[in-house]
Amino acid sequence: MERFIAEAEKWKTNNTLLQVRYSIPKVGPKTFSGRIVNLQIEQNDILFYDVDSKMVHNISLQAIDEIIPFAAAEVG
């Protein structure tokens, strides 16, 4: 978990575009491209800005399935 937090801090500092996949109970998986606005580790949340819909998502760490930096997402 500490390794993920360090990586997320780096993504936030560098304003890295990310592909985020997360799950919502009774709805299923969701995916968007965005950037980290704020890390709320004490509350186990990350605040993301969705660049396509221009919305902010507050997502629980437990709901996140995968976060991939956008350059790596294009390759894979």
MODELLER restraints for C-alpha pairs under 7 A, 6 or more apart:
rsr = mdl.restraints
at = mdl.atoms
rsr.add(forms.Gaussian(group=physical.xy_distance, feature=features.Distance(at['CA:12:A'], at['CA:36:A']), mean=5.19, stdev=0.5))
rsr.add(forms.Gaussian(group=physical.xy_distance, feature=features.Distance(at['CA:12:A'], at['CA:37:A']), mean=6.72, stdev=0.5))
rsr.add(forms.Gaussian(group=physical.xy_distance, feature=features.Distance(at['CA:15:A'], at['CA:35:A']), mean=6.31, stdev=0.5))
rsr.add(forms.Gaussian(group=physical.xy_distance, feature=features.Distance(at['CA:16:A'], at['CA:35:A']), mean=6.15, stdev=0.5))
rsr.add(forms.Gaussian(group=physical.xy_distance, feature=features.Distance(at['CA:16:A'], at['CA:69:A']), mean=6.68, stdev=0.5))
rsr.add(forms.Gaussian(group=physical.xy_distance, feature=features.Distance(at['CA:17:A'], at['CA:33:A']), mean=6.77, stdev=0.5))
rsr.add(forms.Gaussian(group=physical.xy_distance, feature=features.Distance(at['CA:17:A'], at['CA:34:A']), mean=5.56, stdev=0.5))
rsr.add(forms.Gaussian(group=physical.xy_distance, feature=features.Distance(at['CA:17:A'], at['CA:35:A']), mean=5.21, stdev=0.5))
rsr.add(forms.Gaussian(group=physical.xy_distance, feature=features.Distance(at['CA:17:A'], at['CA:69:A']), mean=6.08, stdev=0.5))
rsr.add(forms.Gaussian(group=physical.xy_distance, feature=features.Distance(at['CA:17:A'], at['CA:70:A']), mean=5.40, stdev=0.5))
rsr.add(forms.Gaussian(group=physical.xy_distance, feature=features.Distance(at['CA:18:A'], at['CA:33:A']), mean=5.50, stdev=0.5))
rsr.add(forms.Gaussian(group=physical.xy_distance, feature=features.Distance(at['CA:18:A'], at['CA:34:A']), mean=5.28, stdev=0.5))
rsr.add(forms.Gaussian(group=physical.xy_distance, feature=features.Distance(at['CA:18:A'], at['CA:35:A']), mean=5.90, stdev=0.5))
rsr.add(forms.Gaussian(group=physical.xy_distance, feature=features.Distance(at['CA:18:A'], at['CA:67:A']), mean=6.48, stdev=0.5))
rsr.add(forms.Gaussian(group=physical.xy_distance, feature=features.Distance(at['CA:18:A'], at['CA:68:A']), mean=5.56, stdev=0.5))
rsr.add(forms.Gaussian(group=physical.xy_distance, feature=features.Distance(at['CA:18:A'], at['CA:69:A']), mean=4.43, stdev=0.5))
rsr.add(forms.Gaussian(group=physical.xy_distance, feature=features.Distance(at['CA:18:A'], at['CA:70:A']), mean=4.83, stdev=0.5))
rsr.add(forms.Gaussian(group=physical.xy_distance, feature=features.Distance(at['CA:19:A'], at['CA:32:A']), mean=5.87, stdev=0.5))
rsr.add(forms.Gaussian(group=physical.xy_distance, feature=features.Distance(at['CA:19:A'], at['CA:33:A']), mean=4.56, stdev=0.5))
rsr.add(forms.Gaussian(group=physical.xy_distance, feature=features.Distance(at['CA:19:A'], at['CA:34:A']), mean=6.54, stdev=0.5))
rsr.add(forms.Gaussian(group=physical.xy_distance, feature=features.Distance(at['CA:19:A'], at['CA:67:A']), mean=5.72, stdev=0.5))
rsr.add(forms.Gaussian(group=physical.xy_distance, feature=features.Distance(at['CA:19:A'], at['CA:68:A']), mean=5.18, stdev=0.5))
rsr.add(forms.Gaussian(group=physical.xy_distance, feature=features.Distance(at['CA:19:A'], at['CA:69:A']), mean=6.24, stdev=0.5))
rsr.add(forms.Gaussian(group=physical.xy_distance, feature=features.Distance(at['CA:19:A'], at['CA:70:A']), mean=5.79, stdev=0.5))
rsr.add(forms.Gaussian(group=physical.xy_distance, feature=features.Distance(at['CA:19:A'], at['CA:73:A']), mean=6.87, stdev=0.5))
rsr.add(forms.Gaussian(group=physical.xy_distance, feature=features.Distance(at['CA:20:A'], at['CA:31:A']), mean=5.52, stdev=0.5))
rsr.add(forms.Gaussian(group=physical.xy_distance, feature=features.Distance(at['CA:20:A'], at['CA:32:A']), mean=5.45, stdev=0.5))
rsr.add(forms.Gaussian(group=physical.xy_distance, feature=features.Distance(at['CA:20:A'], at['CA:33:A']), mean=6.13, stdev=0.5))
rsr.add(forms.Gaussian(group=physical.xy_distance, feature=features.Distance(at['CA:20:A'], at['CA:66:A']), mean=6.00, stdev=0.5))
rsr.add(forms.Gaussian(group=physical.xy_distance, feature=features.Distance(at['CA:20:A'], at['CA:67:A']), mean=4.66, stdev=0.5))
rsr.add(forms.Gaussian(group=physical.xy_distance, feature=features.Distance(at['CA:20:A'], at['CA:68:A']), mean=6.65, stdev=0.5))
rsr.add(forms.Gaussian(group=physical.xy_distance, feature=features.Distance(at['CA:21:A'], at['CA:29:A']), mean=6.77, stdev=0.5))
rsr.add(forms.Gaussian(group=physical.xy_distance, feature=features.Distance(at['CA:21:A'], at['CA:30:A']), mean=5.65, stdev=0.5))
rsr.add(forms.Gaussian(group=physical.xy_distance, feature=features.Distance(at['CA:21:A'], at['CA:31:A']), mean=4.40, stdev=0.5))
rsr.add(forms.Gaussian(group=physical.xy_distance, feature=features.Distance(at['CA:21:A'], at['CA:32:A']), mean=6.79, stdev=0.5))
rsr.add(forms.Gaussian(group=physical.xy_distance, feature=features.Distance(at['CA:21:A'], at['CA:64:A']), mean=6.22, stdev=0.5))
rsr.add(forms.Gaussian(group=physical.xy_distance, feature=features.Distance(at['CA:21:A'], at['CA:65:A']), mean=5.51, stdev=0.5))
rsr.add(forms.Gaussian(group=physical.xy_distance, feature=features.Distance(at['CA:21:A'], at['CA:66:A']), mean=5.14, stdev=0.5))
rsr.add(forms.Gaussian(group=physical.xy_distance, feature=features.Distance(at['CA:21:A'], at['CA:67:A']), mean=6.38, stdev=0.5))
rsr.add(forms.Gaussian(group=physical.xy_distance, feature=features.Distance(at['CA:22:A'], at['CA:29:A']), mean=5.55, stdev=0.5))
rsr.add(forms.Gaussian(group=physical.xy_distance, feature=features.Distance(at['CA:22:A'], at['CA:30:A']), mean=5.43, stdev=0.5))
rsr.add(forms.Gaussian(group=physical.xy_distance, feature=features.Distance(at['CA:22:A'], at['CA:31:A']), mean=6.52, stdev=0.5))
rsr.add(forms.Gaussian(group=physical.xy_distance, feature=features.Distance(at['CA:22:A'], at['CA:63:A']), mean=5.43, stdev=0.5))
rsr.add(forms.Gaussian(group=physical.xy_distance, feature=features.Distance(at['CA:22:A'], at['CA:64:A']), mean=4.24, stdev=0.5))
rsr.add(forms.Gaussian(group=physical.xy_distance, feature=features.Distance(at['CA:22:A'], at['CA:65:A']), mean=4.90, stdev=0.5))
rsr.add(forms.Gaussian(group=physical.xy_distance, feature=features.Distance(at['CA:22:A'], at['CA:66:A']), mean=6.80, stdev=0.5))
rsr.add(forms.Gaussian(group=physical.xy_distance, feature=features.Distance(at['CA:23:A'], at['CA:29:A']), mean=4.19, stdev=0.5))
rsr.add(forms.Gaussian(group=physical.xy_distance, feature=features.Distance(at['CA:23:A'], at['CA:30:A']), mean=6.00, stdev=0.5))
rsr.add(forms.Gaussian(group=physical.xy_distance, feature=features.Distance(at['CA:23:A'], at['CA:63:A']), mean=5.39, stdev=0.5))
rsr.add(forms.Gaussian(group=physical.xy_distance, feature=features.Distance(at['CA:23:A'], at['CA:64:A']), mean=6.57, stdev=0.5))
rsr.add(forms.Gaussian(group=physical.xy_distance, feature=features.Distance(at['CA:23:A'], at['CA:65:A']), mean=6.87, stdev=0.5))
rsr.add(forms.Gaussian(group=physical.xy_distance, feature=features.Distance(at['CA:24:A'], at['CA:63:A']), mean=6.95, stdev=0.5))
rsr.add(forms.Gaussian(group=physical.xy_distance, feature=features.Distance(at['CA:32:A'], at['CA:50:A']), mean=6.47, stdev=0.5))
rsr.add(forms.Gaussian(group=physical.xy_distance, feature=features.Distance(at['CA:33:A'], at['CA:50:A']), mean=5.80, stdev=0.5))
rsr.add(forms.Gaussian(group=physical.xy_distance, feature=features.Distance(at['CA:33:A'], at['CA:51:A']), mean=6.17, stdev=0.5))
rsr.add(forms.Gaussian(group=physical.xy_distance, feature=features.Distance(at['CA:33:A'], at['CA:52:A']), mean=6.94, stdev=0.5))
rsr.add(forms.Gaussian(group=physical.xy_distance, feature=features.Distance(at['CA:34:A'], at['CA:48:A']), mean=6.19, stdev=0.5))
rsr.add(forms.Gaussian(group=physical.xy_distance, feature=features.Distance(at['CA:34:A'], at['CA:49:A']), mean=5.18, stdev=0.5))
rsr.add(forms.Gaussian(group=physical.xy_distance, feature=features.Distance(at['CA:34:A'], at['CA:50:A']), mean=4.29, stdev=0.5))
rsr.add(forms.Gaussian(group=physical.xy_distance, feature=features.Distance(at['CA:34:A'], at['CA:51:A']), mean=5.18, stdev=0.5))
rsr.add(forms.Gaussian(group=physical.xy_distance, feature=features.Distance(at['CA:35:A'], at['CA:48:A']), mean=5.46, stdev=0.5))
rsr.add(forms.Gaussian(group=physical.xy_distance, feature=features.Distance(at['CA:35:A'], at['CA:49:A']), mean=5.26, stdev=0.5))
rsr.add(forms.Gaussian(group=physical.xy_distance, feature=features.Distance(at['CA:35:A'], at['CA:50:A']), mean=6.83, stdev=0.5))
rsr.add(forms.Gaussian(group=physical.xy_distance, feature=features.Distance(at['CA:36:A'], at['CA:47:A']), mean=6.01, stdev=0.5))
rsr.add(forms.Gaussian(group=physical.xy_distance, feature=features.Distance(at['CA:36:A'], at['CA:48:A']), mean=4.53, stdev=0.5))
rsr.add(forms.Gaussian(group=physical.xy_distance, feature=features.Distance(at['CA:36:A'], at['CA:49:A']), mean=6.39, stdev=0.5))
rsr.add(forms.Gaussian(group=physical.xy_distance, feature=features.Distance(at['CA:37:A'], at['CA:47:A']), mean=5.38, stdev=0.5))
rsr.add(forms.Gaussian(group=physical.xy_distance, feature=features.Distance(at['CA:37:A'], at['CA:48:A']), mean=5.31, stdev=0.5))
rsr.add(forms.Gaussian(group=physical.xy_distance, feature=features.Distance(at['CA:37:A'], at['CA:49:A']), mean=6.32, stdev=0.5))
rsr.add(forms.Gaussian(group=physical.xy_distance, feature=features.Distance(at['CA:38:A'], at['CA:46:A']), mean=6.01, stdev=0.5))
rsr.add(forms.Gaussian(group=physical.xy_distance, feature=features.Distance(at['CA:38:A'], at['CA:47:A']), mean=5.02, stdev=0.5))
rsr.add(forms.Gaussian(group=physical.xy_distance, feature=features.Distance(at['CA:39:A'], at['CA:45:A']), mean=6.57, stdev=0.5))
rsr.add(forms.Gaussian(group=physical.xy_distance, feature=features.Distance(at['CA:39:A'], at['CA:46:A']), mean=4.76, stdev=0.5))
rsr.add(forms.Gaussian(group=physical.xy_distance, feature=features.Distance(at['CA:39:A'], at['CA:47:A']), mean=6.35, stdev=0.5))
rsr.add(forms.Gaussian(group=physical.xy_distance, feature=features.Distance(at['CA:40:A'], at['CA:46:A']), mean=5.69, stdev=0.5))
rsr.add(forms.Gaussian(group=physical.xy_distance, feature=features.Distance(at['CA:44:A'], at['CA:60:A']), mean=5.71, stdev=0.5))
rsr.add(forms.Gaussian(group=physical.xy_distance, feature=features.Distance(at['CA:44:A'], at['CA:61:A']), mean=5.42, stdev=0.5))
rsr.add(forms.Gaussian(group=physical.xy_distance, feature=features.Distance(at['CA:45:A'], at['CA:58:A']), mean=6.44, stdev=0.5))
rsr.add(forms.Gaussian(group=physical.xy_distance, feature=features.Distance(at['CA:45:A'], at['CA:59:A']), mean=5.45, stdev=0.5))
rsr.add(forms.Gaussian(group=physical.xy_distance, feature=features.Distance(at['CA:45:A'], at['CA:60:A']), mean=4.33, stdev=0.5))
rsr.add(forms.Gaussian(group=physical.xy_distance, feature=features.Distance(at['CA:45:A'], at['CA:61:A']), mean=5.48, stdev=0.5))
rsr.add(forms.Gaussian(group=physical.xy_distance, feature=features.Distance(at['CA:46:A'], at['CA:58:A']), mean=5.78, stdev=0.5))
rsr.add(forms.Gaussian(group=physical.xy_distance, feature=features.Distance(at['CA:46:A'], at['CA:59:A']), mean=5.45, stdev=0.5))
rsr.add(forms.Gaussian(group=physical.xy_distance, feature=features.Distance(at['CA:46:A'], at['CA:60:A']), mean=6.44, stdev=0.5))
rsr.add(forms.Gaussian(group=physical.xy_distance, feature=features.Distance(at['CA:46:A'], at['CA:61:A']), mean=6.85, stdev=0.5))
rsr.add(forms.Gaussian(group=physical.xy_distance, feature=features.Distance(at['CA:47:A'], at['CA:56:A']), mean=6.85, stdev=0.5))
rsr.add(forms.Gaussian(group=physical.xy_distance, feature=features.Distance(at['CA:47:A'], at['CA:57:A']), mean=5.71, stdev=0.5))
rsr.add(forms.Gaussian(group=physical.xy_distance, feature=features.Distance(at['CA:47:A'], at['CA:58:A']), mean=4.46, stdev=0.5))
rsr.add(forms.Gaussian(group=physical.xy_distance, feature=features.Distance(at['CA:47:A'], at['CA:59:A']), mean=6.39, stdev=0.5))
rsr.add(forms.Gaussian(group=physical.xy_distance, feature=features.Distance(at['CA:48:A'], at['CA:56:A']), mean=5.59, stdev=0.5))
rsr.add(forms.Gaussian(group=physical.xy_distance, feature=features.Distance(at['CA:48:A'], at['CA:57:A']), mean=5.13, stdev=0.5))
rsr.add(forms.Gaussian(group=physical.xy_distance, feature=features.Distance(at['CA:48:A'], at['CA:58:A']), mean=6.38, stdev=0.5))
rsr.add(forms.Gaussian(group=physical.xy_distance, feature=features.Distance(at['CA:49:A'], at['CA:55:A']), mean=5.90, stdev=0.5))
rsr.add(forms.Gaussian(group=physical.xy_distance, feature=features.Distance(at['CA:49:A'], at['CA:56:A']), mean=4.56, stdev=0.5))
rsr.add(forms.Gaussian(group=physical.xy_distance, feature=features.Distance(at['CA:49:A'], at['CA:57:A']), mean=6.41, stdev=0.5))
rsr.add(forms.Gaussian(group=physical.xy_distance, feature=features.Distance(at['CA:50:A'], at['CA:56:A']), mean=6.00, stdev=0.5))
